[in-house]
Amino acid sequence: MQPAIEEFSTYFSELSYGSALRTILAGLVAEVATEMLSETELDKLVQHFFESALIPDFWVDTLQKVSDTFGAEGAALITLSQGTLDLASSEGVSELMSRFVSFPASQNERARRGLRKGPWDVQSEASLFDPHDLDRLPLYCELLRPLGFQWFAGAALVVGKRENVLLSIERKTGQGIFE
């Protein structure tokens, strides 16, 4: 586990952040989940984040639960901290994330536009781009599409001057757009 991901755990030590995380996940469920979650199921998903914060080895399973909830191939927790990129991901996006770490940040228009919207806002291609944009963006043309990925939903969990923490849920082309 990378240091910045471990630092992310400190956000979960505050009850107010737990409430914010629940709000973010509830927003994602309301907008893009393949099926609705009960309040109990949503609370369990939030609890998995807290457990992973305490035991970082749990992140893979927690992010797989997120992926399953949203009918996706995988999910990743990405931390950008003072020029350093660290991440945790589910198995379904492990190859994508291993290539993502060497992808030039200057060409990641998705992150740039998403971070401008601020924390907690649920985002997807539909909220960030015109459909024609995807055909010219290096992130899609050079990284995502060659691996079979096309669609994402996510949110910035933390947006700050020194650190940004993003949750990204990824679908392959055949899994369909997040609606």
SERO-4910 file (N, C-alpha, C, O; in steps of 0.05 Angstrom, whole numbers):
BEGIN
 pado doro    nc1    nc2    nc3   cac1   cac2   cac3    cc1    cc2    cc3    oc1    oc2    oc3
  Met    A     17    -24      0      0      0      0     18     25      0     37     27     15
  Gln    A     12     43    -17     28     67    -20     21     87      2     -1     87     13
  Pro    A     40    105      9     37    124     31     12    142     28     -2    146     48
  Ala    A      7    152      4    -16    170      1    -43    155      5    -61    167     16
  Ile    A    -44    130     -3    -68    115      2    -71    110     32    -94    111     43
  Glu    A    -49    106     46    -50    103     75    -60    129     88    -75    129    107
  Glu    A    -50    152     77    -59    178     88    -90    181     84   -103    193    100
  Phe    A   -100    169     62   -129    171     58   -144    159     82   -166    168     88
  Ser    A   -132    139     94   -145    127    117   -151    147    139   -171    144    154
  Thr    A   -135    168    142   -140    188    162   -166    203    158   -179    212    178
  Tyr    A   -175    205    133   -201    219    128   -224    203    141   -244    215    149
  Phe    A   -221    177    142   -242    161    153   -243    161    183   -262    150    195
  Ser    A   -223    172    196   -222    172    225   -242    193    236   -247    194    260
  Glu    A   -251    211    219   -270    231    227   -298    223    220   -304    216    197
  Leu    A   -316    225    239   -344    217    234   -357    234    212   -373    225    197
  Ser    A   -349    260    211   -361    277    191   -354    268    163   -370    270    144
  Tyr    A   -330    256    160   -323    246    133   -339    221    127   -346    217    104
  Gly    A   -345    205    147   -362    182    142   -389    190    132   -400    177    114
  Ser    A   -400    211    143   -425    221    133   -423    231    104   -441    226     88
  Ala    A   -402    245     98   -397    255     71   -394    232     52   -405    232     30
  Leu    A   -379    211     59   -376    188     42   -402    174     37   -408    166     14
  Arg    A   -419    172     57   -445    160     53   -462    176     33   -475    165     17
  Thr    A   -460    202     35   -474    220     17   -465    216    -12   -481    214    -30
  Ile    A   -438    214    -15   -427    209    -42   -436    183    -53   -445    181    -76
  Leu    A   -434    162    -37   -442    135    -47   -472    134    -52   -480    121    -72
  Ala    A   -487    147    -36   -516    148    -41   -522    162    -67   -540    154    -82
  Gly    A   -508    184    -72   -511    198    -97   -504    181   -121   -518    181   -142
  Leu    A   -482    166   -119   -474    148   -141   -495    127   -145   -502    121   -168
  Val    A   -505    116   -123   -526     95   -126   -550    106   -139   -561     94   -157
  Ala    A   -559    130   -130   -583    142   -141   -581    148   -171   -600    146   -186
  Glu    A   -557    156   -179   -553    164   -207   -544    143   -226   -552    143   -249
  Val    A   -528    124   -217   -516    105   -236   -515     76   -229   -506     59   -245
  Ala    A   -525     68   -205   -524     40   -198   -543     23   -215   -564     33   -224
  Thr    A   -536     -2   -220   -553    -19   -236   -578    -27   -221   -599    -33   -233
  Glu    A   -577    -26   -195   -601    -31   -178   -598    -15   -152   -575    -10   -143
  Met    A   -620     -8   -141   -619      8   -116   -609     -8    -93   -613    -33    -92
  Leu    A   -596      5    -74   -588     -8    -49   -606      0    -27   -616     23    -26
  Ser    A   -611    -18     -9   -626    -11     15   -608      6     33   -583      7     29
  Glu    A   -619     19     53   -603     35     71   -583     17     85   -560     26     90
  Thr    A   -590     -7     92   -572    -26    105   -549    -33     87   -526    -34     96
  Glu    A   -554    -38     61   -533    -45     42   -514    -21     38   -490    -25     36
  Leu    A   -525      3     37   -509     27     34   -491     30     59   -467     37     56
  Asp    A   -502     26     82   -486     28    107   -464      7    107   -442     13    116
  Lys    A   -469    -17     97   -449    -38     96   -426    -29     77   -403    -34     82
  Leu    A   -433    -17     54   -413     -8     35   -395     14     48   -371     13     45
  Val    A   -408     32     62   -392     53     77   -374     39     98   -351     47    101
  Gln    A   -385     20    111   -369      5    132   -344     -8    119   -323     -9    132
  His    A   -347    -19     95   -324    -31     81   -302    -10     76   -279    -16     78
  Phe    A   -310     15     70   -290     36     67   -275     41     93   -250     43     94
  Phe    A   -290     41    116   -277     46    142   -258     22    148   -236     27    158
  Glu    A   -267     -2    143   -250    -25    149   -225    -25    132   -203    -32    142
  Ser    A   -228    -17    107   -204    -15     89   -185      6     98   -161      4     95
  Ala    A   -196     28    109   -179     49    120   -162     39    143   -139     47    146
  Leu    A   -173     21    159   -158      9    181   -140    -13    173   -118    -17    183
  Ile    A   -149    -29    153   -134    -52    143   -131    -49    113   -148    -59     98
  Pro    A   -111    -35    103   -108    -29     75   -109    -53     56   -116    -49     32
  Asp    A   -103    -76     65   -105   -100     48   -134   -106     40   -139   -121     21
  Phe    A   -153    -93     53   -182    -97     47   -191    -81     22   -213    -86     12
  Trp    A   -174    -61     13   -183    -44     -8   -192    -59    -33   -212    -52    -46
  Val    A   -177    -80    -41   -184    -95    -65   -213   -105    -63   -228   -102    -82
  Asp    A   -219   -118    -41   -246   -129    -37   -267   -107    -36   -289   -109    -47
  Thr    A   -261    -85    -22   -280    -63    -19   -286    -51    -47   -309    -45    -54
  Leu    A   -265    -47    -63   -269    -35    -89   -283    -55   -108   -297    -46   -126
  Gln    A   -280    -81   -103   -295   -101   -119   -325    -99   -111   -342   -101   -129
  Lys    A   -331    -94    -86   -359    -91    -78   -371    -66    -91   -394    -66   -100
  Val    A   -355    -45    -93   -364    -20   -107   -370    -27   -136   -391    -20   -147
  Ser    A   -351    -41   -149   -354    -48   -177   -379    -65   -181   -394    -59   -200
  Asp    A   -383    -85   -164   -407   -102   -167   -433    -86   -163   -452    -91   -178
  Thr    A   -433    -67   -145   -456    -51   -140   -464    -35   -165   -488    -30   -169
  Phe    A   -444    -27   -180   -450    -10   -203   -448    -25   -230   -447    -12   -251
  Gly    A   -448    -51   -229   -448    -67   -254   -424    -60   -271   -427    -57   -295
  Ala    A   -401    -57   -259   -377    -48   -273   -355    -70   -273   -357    -90   -259
  Glu    A   -335    -65   -289   -313    -83   -291   -294    -80   -266   -283   -100   -257
  Gly    A   -292    -56   -256   -275    -52   -233   -277    -23   -223   -291     -6   -234
  Ala    A   -264    -19   -200   -264      8   -188   -236     13   -176   -221     -5   -170
  Ala    A   -229     39   -175   -203     47   -164   -206     71   -146   -224     88   -150
  Leu    A   -189     72   -126   -187     95   -109   -160    107   -116   -139     95   -112
  Ile    A   -160    132   -126   -135    145   -136   -129    169   -119   -146    186   -115
  Thr    A   -105    170   -110    -96    193    -94    -74    208   -109    -53    196   -117
  Leu    A    -78    234   -113    -58    251   -125    -48    269   -103    -63    287    -93
  Ser    A    -23    266    -95    -13    281    -72     14    292    -78     34    277    -81
  Gln    A     16    318    -80     41    333    -85     57    320   -108     81    314   -105
  Gly    A     43    316   -130     57    305   -154     60    275   -154     71    264   -173
  Thr    A     51    261   -134     53    232   -132     25    220   -137      5    229   -126
  Leu    A     25    199   -153      0    184   -158      2    157   -144     21    142   -149
  Asp    A    -18    151   -128    -20    125   -114    -48    115   -118    -67    131   -122
  Leu    A    -51     89   -118    -78     78   -122    -82     51   -110    -62     37   -104
  Ala    A   -107     44   -106   -116     17    -99   -138     11   -119   -153     29   -126
  Ser    A   -140    -14   -127   -161    -21   -146   -170    -49   -143   -157    -66   -130
  Ser    A   -194    -55   -154   -204    -82   -155   -189    -97   -177   -176    -84   -194
  Glu    A   -192   -123   -178   -178   -139   -198   -186   -132   -226   -169   -133   -244
  Gly    A   -211   -125   -231   -221   -120   -258   -208    -97   -272   -209    -96   -297
  Val    A   -196    -79   -258   -182    -56   -270   -152    -56   -264   -139    -35   -267
  Ser    A   -141    -78   -254   -113    -78   -246    -95    -72   -270    -76    -57   -267
  Glu    A   -100    -84   -293    -83    -78   -316    -86    -49   -325    -66    -35   -331
  Leu    A   -110    -39   -326   -115    -11   -332   -100      7   -314    -87     26   -322
  Met    A   -102      2   -288    -88     19   -268    -58     17   -270    -44     37   -265
  Ser    A    -48     -7   -276    -19     -9   -279     -8      8   -302     14     18   -301
  Arg    A    -24     11   -323    -17     28   -345    -23     57   -340     -9     75   -349
  Phe    A    -44     62   -324    -52     89   -317    -30    104   -303    -27    128   -307
  Val    A    -15     91   -285      5    105   -270     27    117   -287     40    136   -279
  Ser    A     31    106   -311     51    118   -329     39    136   -350     53    147   -367
  Phe    A     13    139   -350     -1    156   -370      4    186   -362      1    192   -338
  Pro    A     11    203   -381     17    231   -374     -7    245   -362    -28    247   -374
  Ala    A     -3    256   -338    -25    270   -324    -35    294   -341    -58    301   -339
  Ser    A    -17    306   -356    -25    329   -372    -46    321   -394    -59    338   -405
  Gln    A    -48    295   -400    -67    286   -420    -92    274   -408   -109    262   -422
  Asn    A    -96    276   -382   -119    265   -368   -140    287   -365   -144    299   -344
  Glu    A   -154    292   -387   -175    313   -387   -198    305   -368   -211    323   -357
  Arg    A   -203    280   -365   -225    271   -348   -220    280   -319   -238    291   -306
  Ala    A   -196    275   -309   -190    284   -281   -190    314   -279   -200    325   -259
  Arg    A   -179    328   -298   -178    357   -298   -206    369   -296   -211    386   -279
  Arg    A   -223    360   -313   -251    371   -313   -266    362   -288   -281    378   -276
  Gly    A   -262    338   -279   -276    328   -256   -267    343   -231   -284    349   -214
  Leu    A   -242    348   -228   -232    363   -204   -242    391   -203   -246    403   -182
  Arg    A   -246    403   -226   -257    431   -227   -285    432   -216   -294    452   -205
  Lys    A   -300    410   -218   -327    409   -208   -328    408   -177   -348    415   -165
  Gly    A   -306    400   -165   -304    399   -136   -311    372   -125   -318    353   -140
  Pro    A   -311    370    -98   -315    345    -85   -345    337    -85   -363    354    -86
  Trp    A   -349    311    -84   -375    298    -79   -394    298   -102   -415    286   -101
  Asp    A   -388    312   -124   -405    313   -147   -402    288   -163   -380    281   -172
  Val    A   -424    273   -168   -424    249   -184   -419    257   -213   -432    275   -224
  Gln    A   -400    243   -226   -392    250   -253   -391    225   -271   -388    203   -261
  Ser    A   -393    230   -297   -391    209   -317   -383    223   -343   -381    247   -344
  Glu    A   -379    207   -364   -373    220   -390   -395    240   -397   -389    261   -408
  Ala    A   -420    233   -392   -442    250   -399   -441    278   -385   -449    298   -397
  Ser    A   -430    279   -361   -429    304   -347   -404    320   -353   -402    344   -346
  Leu    A   -384    307   -365   -358    320   -369   -352    326   -398   -337    345   -404
  Phe    A   -364    311   -417   -356    314   -445   -380    314   -464   -401    303   -457
  Asp    A   -376    325   -487   -394    321   -510   -386    294   -521   -363    286   -520
  Pro    A   -405    280   -533   -399    253   -544   -375    253   -563   -360    233   -564
  His    A   -372    274   -579   -350    274   -599   -323    278   -586   -303    271   -598
  Asp    A   -322    289   -561   -297    293   -547   -282    266   -543   -257    266   -545
  Leu    A   -296    245   -538   -284    220   -531   -266    209   -554   -247    194   -549
  Asp    A   -273    216   -578   -258    206   -601   -232    219   -605   -215    211   -622
  Arg    A   -226    241   -590   -201    255   -594   -184    257   -569   -162    266   -570
  Leu    A   -195    248   -546   -180    251   -521   -160    228   -518   -167    204   -520
  Pro    A   -135    234   -512   -114    213   -509   -121    192   -488   -115    169   -492
  Leu    A   -134    200   -466   -141    181   -445   -158    158   -457   -154    135   -450
  Tyr    A   -177    166   -474   -194    146   -486   -181    131   -509   -182    106   -511
  Cys    A   -168    146   -527   -156    134   -551   -132    117   -545   -127     97   -559
  Glu    A   -116    125   -526    -90    112   -521    -90     93   -498    -73     75   -496
  Leu    A   -108     97   -479   -108     80   -455   -133     64   -451   -132     39   -450
  Leu    A   -156     77   -449   -180     62   -442   -190     44   -465   -193     20   -460
  Arg    A   -195     54   -488   -206     38   -510   -188     14   -518   -199     -8   -523
  Pro    A   -162     17   -520   -146     -6   -526   -148    -30   -506   -143    -53   -513
  Leu    A   -156    -24   -482   -161    -44   -462   -190    -52   -460   -198    -68   -443
  Gly    A   -207    -41   -477   -235    -48   -477   -253    -31   -459   -277    -37   -457
  Phe    A   -242    -11   -446   -257      6   -428   -268     30   -443   -256     40   -463
  Gln    A   -291     40   -434   -303     63   -447   -317     82   -428   -317    106   -432
  Trp    A   -330     71   -407   -348     87   -391   -339     88   -362   -327     69   -351
  Phe    A   -344    111   -349   -337    113   -321   -359    129   -306   -374    145   -318
  Ala    A   -360    125   -280   -374    142   -262   -356    145   -238   -341    127   -231
  Gly    A   -358    167   -224   -341    171   -201   -347    197   -187   -365    212   -194
  Ala    A   -330    202   -168   -332    227   -153   -305    233   -141   -289    215   -135
  Ala    A   -300    258   -137   -276    267   -122   -285    266    -92   -303    280    -84
  Leu    A   -271    249    -77   -278    247    -49   -265    269    -32   -276    278    -13
  Val    A   -241    278    -41   -227    299    -28   -215    316    -50   -202    306    -68
  Val    A   -219    343    -49   -206    361    -67   -192    382    -50   -205    397    -35
  Gly    A   -165    383    -52   -150    401    -35   -126    412    -50   -121    404    -73
  Lys    A   -113    431    -38    -89    442    -50    -66    422    -51    -49    423    -69
  Arg    A    -64    405    -31    -42    386    -30    -50    358    -38    -32    342    -46
  Glu    A    -75    351    -37    -83    324    -43   -111    322    -54   -129    337    -46
  Asn    A   -114    304    -74   -141    298    -85   -144    268    -84   -126    253    -89
  Val    A   -168    260    -76   -175    231    -75   -199    226    -92   -220    239    -88
  Leu    A   -197    208   -111   -218    203   -130   -227    174   -129   -211    156   -125
  Leu    A   -253    170   -132   -264    143   -135   -273    141   -164   -289    157   -174
  Ser    A   -262    121   -178   -269    118   -206   -280     89   -210   -267     70   -203
  Ile    A   -303     87   -223   -316     62   -228   -316     59   -258   -327     76   -273
  Glu    A   -304     37   -268   -299     34   -297   -315     11   -309   -317    -11   -298
  Arg    A   -327     17   -332   -342     -4   -347   -328     -8   -374   -318     11   -386
  Lys    A   -329    -33   -383   -320    -39   -410   -342    -30   -430   -365    -26   -423
  Thr    A   -334    -28   -455   -352    -18   -476   -379    -33   -476   -400    -20   -477
  Gly    A   -378    -60   -475   -403    -76   -477   -420    -74   -452   -443    -82   -453
  Gln    A   -410    -63   -430   -426    -61   -406   -445    -36   -406   -463    -34   -390
  Gly    A   -441    -19   -425   -459      4   -428   -451     28   -411   -437     26   -391
  Ile    A   -462     51   -420   -456     76   -407   -471     78   -380   -491     65   -376
  Phe    A   -459     93   -362   -473     98   -337   -495    119   -342   -489    140   -354
  Glu    A   -519    113   -334   -541    131   -339   -554    140   -313   -573    156   -314
***
